[in-house]
Amino acid sequence: MNDQPPRSAQPWLRLLFASLKRLSENETTPRFSSFQRKLESRKSSIFNISLDSDFRRNDEFWCHFPILAQTLKQASALRRRITFLLSLTLLCLLTDEGVCQRNSATPPPRFWAILQDQSTDENETIEATRSLREEWPERSLLRRKKNGCEITSRDLSLSPAQLEIISATGAKVVCQSRWLRAVSVEADPAQLGAVRNLPFVDRVIPVQILKRDTVFEEESYDDIANDEMPANEATHLGSYGPSFRQAELARAIEIHRRGGSGRGVLIGVLDTGFQLDHRAFAGLDLIAQFDFINHDADPSYDARTDVKGQANHGTACLSVIGGYDPARLVGIAAKASFALGKTEDTRSETVVEEDYWIEAIEWLEWLGADVVSSSLTYRDWYGRDEFDGRAPISRAAERATELGMVICVSAGNAGPGPITIGAPADAAGVLAVAATDSSGRLTNFSSRGPASDGRIKPDIAAMGRQVVCVKPMTFNEYSRWNGTSLACPIAAGVAALVIEAHPDWPGKKVVEALRMTASQGYMPDDAYGYGLVDAVEAVDYPSLTVLIEEGLKAEFDWIGLQSDQQSLISKPITGNYVRFINLPPGKYRLLVAKGNYFAEGGKVLSTGKSLYIPPSGTLFLKDLHFP
């Protein structure tokens, strides 16, 4: 069998080919008769339901064949039946002695047990939340306070007694979610039935089995020799070397010149793992780290459980935002603090589970993280009509934004077709980040929106082609990678610069500033979203730039903005423009004056121009006619 189908093959056929190839190459070999018994026991549901629009409900069967399930979902109804029957035939032909092979790395099925609200009276709940507030990290409480949020019953831990009862059924408890009031379990049908019948279990639903976006296949890199580092303009952070363009395009260098570097901001990064022995991480301010796959405190490569390269993706993405090796790589927010979570097991080539990510995002919120960069975009095996932000992973992401976190997620590399974003990029409030090249042109691979319910997605864009990052599994080498995975940490770094400049801003205002000051903030579309992120405009938001005609510079000395409350903001005219930044919202009149009339209270001329702030804007003054 060839390694690849013809390039002209339809996507459903290419997916089928990949399924059959992987099934035929893996080591675990359950007897085909066992597979046949499963098939026979579900014959009616498979052929009458599974091959129709809601075949996904047969999770206990399809979770063993995720790519085949994706194939059948994408095909037409008739083609699904043909594909399925052809698949069974080829599965038999590809195996020896009647053995049907399956992906040994495919995890056993998991299910969410959604728990009922605990039957405690109001006084007990108040006391429990009061006690929890006393134990909660101060940093998280402060972030919640500026976002108008307090500790509530949704933050209470799940009942230990209920978890013990669930474990007593034989089901394995994997992850817990306070926000969803749910626990994920690995269970066979009998155990699942026992869990479902527990009096405190409201319902049982499958943990979404998500098909990882093709970041590893799409991303490529070219090694950068250490003796080929170009010189360029330096800031207080030093020379940027080959990483100059990715910072320049996001206009982060100007914020660095002002002294910004992310200091005082806590950034959470969720990815495949992190190797911190590269010299670019020598000064990394690491606050916390955790491996949610193996449930230990070390998210680096683990030779006992991880495949080679497990930590590569996370290491590269982290370096874009937090790496620091002057003349080689300067991260967008290199002096920020970091909390690292390992949430994706790369032993599986095709599927991952959402519960690790959900548990990790709740951990980051508890720590008090201000920004999250997650370059793991998942495209599930459901239909694209379900990218509406209601999947559990997207609901968790949205809850994090409600509590004041700024969540940046890579949009995905499945473009250029419509509705090719993944989860949790589809969540409301989450910043889905598209990828451009070094000139700001959108890449062909960058996933497009909208969300299936019509919302604008992606949200913003950043450089995602030939982005300089550390070369994983080396001490001092660097690479260039492609993908929205690299655009995401650039955007997250810019968010950190905004929060550093405005520590009192709630998360929603940071998101508003990033969207509305991007390159097409007032004409968003489903390719760029609101456009290329602009660190300067976002930090200065809302702002007004007044361009002044050459002849007027000699006629007037001052320009001012007067609000409806009669407060006046004035600046001297010293060049071709005057810029007002971080203006309070409201209606303003534009004024000009000769001499220092503003200070002396003398005669001030109104230009007759009124404007509303926000949004930010630019105004050109010429041929003034005063009323």
N, C-alpha and C positions, 0 to 999 in steps of 0.2 A: 504494500500500500504506500502511495506517495506521501510525503510529509505534508503537503499542502494541496488543497483543491485548486482548480484553475482560478486565476484572478477574476475571471468574468462570472464566476459562480454567484448565484443569489446569496444574500446574507443567511437565509434560513438553511441553505445547503452547506455553506461554509461552517455554520454552527453544528450541523448534524455531523459533518465530517470530523470536526474537532471532538465531538462527543464520542464517536465510534473509535477514533484513534486513542483517546485517553482511556476509554473503557478497555481497550484491547492491550494496553501497555502496562497497566498497573499490576501490583503483586497480589492483592487479596483476590481469592477465587471462590466465592460462594457457589454452590452447585446451581446449575441452571434450573434444575427441578424446583429449587427453592424460589427462584425468580418466577418460574412458571406458576407455582402455587399462588404467589402473590397476585400474579396477573389474573388467574382464574377466579380468585376470591373477589376480585374487583372488576370483573369483566363488564358487568352492567354499567358501573359508574364510570369506568375508563372510556368505554365506547359511546356511552350516551351522555356523559357529563364532561369527562376530562378532555374529550376532543372538541367540545363546544366551548362557548365563550367563558364559562366559569370552571374549566377543568382544573384550575389552580387549587380548588378546595380539597383535592385528594393529596394533601401534603404528606401523609405518611408514606405514600407510594412515590410521589414525584421528587421528594427531597433526596432520594438516592440517585436521581438522574437529572441534575439541574440544567445542564446545557441542552439535553434533549427536550426538557420542558420548555426552555427558552425558545428552542427551535420551533416546537409545535405551536407555541403562543404566537410567534411572528408569522407563521404561515397562514394561508387561507384555510377555511373549514375543510374543503376537499383535499387540499394539499396536506393538511395535518393528518388526515386518515391515511393517505398514501405514504407520507413520511414515517408515520408510526409503524405501519406494517413493514415497510422496508427496513426500518431500524431493527425490528425484532429478527428479521431474516439475516441481516448483516451481523448482528450480535452473535448469532449462532455460528455463522460462517467464520467469524474472526476468532473464535475460541477453540481450544483443543478439548477433545473428549467430552463435549457437551457442557463445558464450563463457561459460565457467564462471568466476566470480570467487571469490576467496578472500581472507581477511584478510591484507593485506600485512604486518601487524605480527606475524603468527604466526611464531614462530621456527622454523628448521629443526629436524628431529628430533635429539635428543641421546641418547646411550647411556653408561651406566657400563661401563667395562672394569675388572672386578674382577681384581686382580693376585694371583698366587700369592705365598706368603711367600718372601722373598729367601733364596736358598740360601747363607747364610753360616754359618760355624761359631759355636759359642757364644762363643769368645774374641773373634771379630770383632764380634759383637753387643754384648758387654760394653764393648768399647773404643769402639764407635760411640755407645752411650748415654752413656758417661762424657764423651766429647768434647761431645756435645749438651748435657749438663747444664752444662758450663762456659759454653756460649754462651746458655743459656736465660735469659730475663728473671728477675731475682731476685724480683719481685713474684709471678710465676706459681709459682715454686718454693715460696715461703712459703705461698701459698694451698694448694698441693698438700700440703705437709708437714702443715698442721693438719688436713687431710682424710685423712691416711694414704696419700697417693699419691706415687709417685716417677716419674721419667722412665723409660719402658720402650721396648721395640722398636716399640710402636704409635705412638710419637712421632717415629720416624725418617722423614725425607723420602722420597718416592718416588725410585726410581733414575733419575737423569738419562739414563742410557744407554737405559733402557726407554722413557722418554718420547720420546727421539729416534727410536727404532725405530717407535713408534706414529705419530709425525708423518710418518715416511717413507712410510707407507701412503697419505698424502693426507688422512687424518682430521685435523680441527682439534682440538687439545687446548684445552678451555675452562676447566675447574676441576680441582683436585686435592684429594683427601681422604686425610690420613694415617690418620685413625681408621678409615675404611672400606677402606683400602688400595685405592683406586680412583681412576680418572681419568675425567672426563666428556669426551666427544668429539662433534663434529658430523661425521657421515659419511654418504655415500650407501651403497646396499646393497653395492657392490663393495668400498668401503673398509672397511665394517663387517665384511665377510667376512674381509678380510685381517687386521684387528685380532683377530677372534675366533680365528683360526688361529695367532696368535703363541704360542710355547711358554710364555711367562710369564703369559699371560692365562688366568685360571681360567674365567671366563664373562663374557657380555655381557648386560646387562639395560637396559631403557629408563630414562632419567632421567624421573622422574615429572613429567608435565605437570599442573600443579595449577591448578584453577579458583579464582581469587582470591575470598575472601569479599566480600560486597557492601557493604564499608565505605563506598565512595565514594557509592553510591546511598543507603544507609541514613543516613549521617551528614548532618546539616544544622547550620547555625549562624546565629545572629542577631548582628549587629554590636553592640558595646557602645560607646556614646559615651564619650569620655574625661571628659566633665563629669558623668557619671552614676554615678561610682564610689561605692558606699556605704561609710560608715565602719564599722569594727568593731574589736574588741579586737586589739591588736597584741602581738607577741612581740619577741624580739631581732632577728627578721628584718623587723620593720616591720608595717604594716597589710596585710591580705590582700585588701582590696577585694572584688570580686565572686567571687574564688576561695576565699573563706572556707569555704563550705559543703563543697566537695569535700575540703578538708583536715580539716575538723571531723568529717565523717562517718567518715573513716578514723582519727580520733583522733590525727592527726599533730600538731595544734596543741599538745597537752599535751607531746609529746616536744620540740617546738620550744621550749616554755617552759623545759624542763629544759636547754636548750642544744644539742639535737640539730639537725643540718642535713644530715647525710650526709657531712660532712667526713672525708677519708681513705679513702673508699670509691670504687672505680672501677666505674662503670656503663657497660655497653655497650648501645648502641641500634642495632637493625637495622631499616631502614625504606626508604622510597622516595628519600630524600635530605634535605638539610638546608640551609636558608637562614639563616645566622647573623647577618645584618645587622639584624635586629630588635633594638630596644634591650633587650628582656628577656634577650638573650643576651650583653650587653656584658661581664658578669663571669663568663661560663661558663669553667670550667677544662677546656679541651680538651687531652687527652693525645695522642690519635691519631685519624686519620680516613682512610677509604679508600673508593673507588668500585669495587665488585666487578663492576659491569657493564662499565665502560669501562677497568678496570684502571689507574686513576690515583689520585692522592692527594687528589682534590677531589670530595667527595660532594654538592656543591651543584648547582644547576641548570646544565646545560651546553647552551647554545643550539645547539651543533653536532649534538647527538645526542638531546636530551631534548625531549619535548613540553611545552607550557606547563602548569604546575602539577605537574610531576614531583616536586618537593620538598615540596609542600604538606602531604601526610599526615605525613611524617616530622617536618617543622618543628612542626606542631601538637602531635604526641605528645611530642616532646622538651621542649616548653615546659611541659607539665603536670608533668614531673618535675624539670626543671632551669632553667626560666625564673625570672627574678627582677626584678621591677619593682614595688617596694612601693606599696601602695594600688591596684594593678591586678592583679598576678599574683605569687604566691609559690609556687614549685614545692615539691613534697613533700620533695625532697632537693636543694635549690638549691645547696648548697655542696659537693656531691660532685664528683668528677672524671669526665670522660666520654670514651668512645671511640665514634666514629660510623661505621657501615658502611652503605653504599648497596647494597641487595641486590635491589630490585624495579624492573623496567623497566616503566613505566606506558604505554609506547607500545602494548603489547598490551592490549586491553580485556578479554581473557578468560582468558589463560593466563600462567603464569610457571613458571620452573624452580626445582627445589629445590637445584641444585648451587651457585648463588651463596650461598644461605643457609648451606649446610654449610661452604663455604670460609670464610665470614665468622665462624661460631661458633668454628671452630678458631683463627682469628686472634685473636679476643677472649680465648680461653683462654690462648693464648701470651702475650698482653699482660699477663695477670694480672687480668682483670676479675672482680669479685666478684658482680655482678648483671647480668643481661641483661633488657632490655625489648624485646620484639618484638611490635609491634602489626600483624603481618602473618599472619593466619590463613588457611590454604589448605584448601579443600575439594576433594579430588581427584575425578577423573572415574571412579574405581572405586566399588564398592559400599560402603555404610556399614558392612558387616560387616568391612571392612578397616581401620577406625579402631582398631587394636589396638596401636599404638605400634611396629610393626615396619617401617614405611616407612623408607627411608634417612634422610630429614630428621628423623624422630622418633628413630631410633637415634642420630643425631649429637647431638640435644638431650639424650638420656638419658646419653650418654657425658660431655657437659659437666657434668651434675649429679653424676656419679660422681667427677669431678675437683674438686668443691667449689663449682661455680658455682650460683647461684640463678637459675633461668630462669623469667621471667614471660612468658606468651604470651596474647594475647587469645583468648577462647573462640570468638568468631565471632558473627555477626549473623544466623544462619539459624534462630533459634527461631521458635515455641516447641515445635517437634516434637522427639521423642526422637532421640538419637544424631546431633545436628547440629553437634557440635564439629568442628573442623578439625585439620589437622596443622601444626606438631608439638605442638599442645595435647593430643593423645592420648597423648603419651609419659609413661611412669612417671617420677616425680620432678620433672616439669615442672609449674609452677603455672599452670593454665589459669584465666583471670580472667573471671568473668561481670560483667554490668553491672546496676546498680540505678539508680533515680531518687534524687532528693535526700532522700527520706524512708526510703530503704533497701529499697523494694519492687523486686523483680526486674522488669526491663523485658521486654516481650513479645518483642522481637527477640533477646534474649540466647540464644545457643545452649545447648542442653541436652545432658546426657550420657544414659546412661553411655558409657564407651568400649565398643567392640564386644565386648571380652572381659569386660565386667561391672564394670570398675574404676570407682570414683567419679570423675566428671568433670562439671562443672568442679571446681576445687579451692577457690577463694576468690572473693569478689566485692568490687567497689568501685563508686563512683559512675560511671555511664557515660551519663547523660543530662544535657544542658545543662551540660557541663563547660567551664569557662573555659580558653581557650588563646589563644596569639597568633593574629592573623589573618594567614595566609600572604600573602606578597608585599606586606607593608606594613612600615613602620618602627616605628609606635607604636600600632597598633590591635589590638583584641582581639575574640574571637568565642566563641560557645558551640557545642560540637559534641556529637553523640550517637554512641554506639557502644562496643562492648567495647574498641575501639582506644584509647579514652580512659581506660577503667577500668584497663587494663594498666599504664600508667606510674604510676598512683597506687599500685597494689600493689607495683610494683618500687621506688618511692620508700620505701614503708614497710619493705621488705626492707633497703634501704640504711640506714635509721635503726636497725634491729635490729643490723646488722653494725657500725655505728659504735659502738653501746653495748656490743657484745660482740665485739670483733675476734678473740677466740680461739675463737669458736664455729665448728665445721665447718658446711658448707652444709646438711647434712641436719638439723642441729639448728635452723637458721634456718627451714627449710621446716616442720619439726615445730611450731615455735612459732607460725608464721603460721597453720597449719591448726588446731591444737588450741585456739587462743585466739580464733578467729573466732566469730561470733555463734551458730553451731550446731555447734560443734566436736565434740560427742559425738552428734550426730544428723545426719550429712551426708546430702544427697540429690543427685539428678541435675539440680537446677535452680540452687540456690545453692552446691552443694558443701558446704564446711565453714562457709560463711556470710561475712558482712561482715568484712573485715579490720579488726583492732583494733591499732593501733600501740602503745598503752600496755600492753595485756596481753601482746603479743608481746615487747616489750622487757623486761617484768617476769617473763616465763615461767621456771620455773613459780612460781606465787604462791598465797598463801592469804589471803583477806580474812575476818576474824572480825568479824561484826556483834554488837554488845553491847547487850543490853536495858538500858533506862534505869536500872532499879533496881539492876543489877549494877555500874554504874559507881561508885556510892558504896561498894560493899562490897569491891571489889578495885582494886588499883592497877597491877598488872602482869599481863601474859599472856605465856606462853612456849610454845615447841615443843621437845620433847626427842626426839632421834632414838634409834634402837636402839643407836647407838654412844655414847649418854649425852651427846652434845654438846647444848648448850642455846642456843637463840636466844630472846631475850626483848625485849619492848618495853613502854613505859609506856602505860597506858590514858589517853588525853587527850581522847577524843571518843567518837563512836558506833561507831567501828570501829578495828581495828588491822590493818595490812596487812604481810605478810611477802612479800618478793620474791626471785626467783632462788634458790629453795631447792635445796639439793643433793637428789638423788633418794633416797628411802628411806621408812621407816615412822616416823611421829611420834606422840607423845602430847601432848595439849593440856593445859597447866598454867596455873593462876592463882595469884596471891599477893597478900597484903595487906602494904602497906609495901614496903620494898626487900629482900624476903626472898631474891630471886634472887641479888642481889649479896652478901648477908650469909651465905648458905648456910643460912638458917633453914628453917622448915617451909613446904613448898610443897604445894598441893592439886592433885590430878589431877582433871580433869573426867570421866575415864573414857572420853573420846573418843579413838579412834585413827584415823589417816588415812594414806593413801599419797600421796606426791608424786613425780613428777607423776601426774595432771594438776593444773592449777590448779583452784581451787575457792573457794567461799564458804560460811562456816559461821555460823549464828546461835546465839549463846549466850543461853539464858534458863532460868529455873527449874533451876539447877544442883543436882544431888544427888551429893554426893561419897561415894565408897566408903569 
